[in-house]
Amino acid sequence: MAKELKAFPQQYRVNIDALKKYNDEYLTGASLLEAAYKRCLDNKCK
């Protein structure tokens, strides 16, 4: 998913903000998405 969001950074921002607002890391996995997205920005995504 992070790979696809790299092409649409505005959509990533909307999604990550909504996930964080929900405030349930176990359910949303927002920190996992953030970490994967950052790796993709560094051209290290799989």
C-alpha positions, 0 to 999 in steps of 0.5 A, a space after each residue: 500500500 505504501 508503494 501506491 501511496 508514494 505516487 499520491 502523497 496528498 492521499 497518503 496525508 489524508 489517510 494517515 491523518 484519519 488513521 491517527 485521528 481514530 487513535 487505535 494503533 492496534 486496529 489501524 496500524 498507522 505507525 506501520 504505514 508511516 514506516 513503510 511509506 518513509 522507506 518508499 520515499 528513500 527508494 527502499 520499498 519492496 
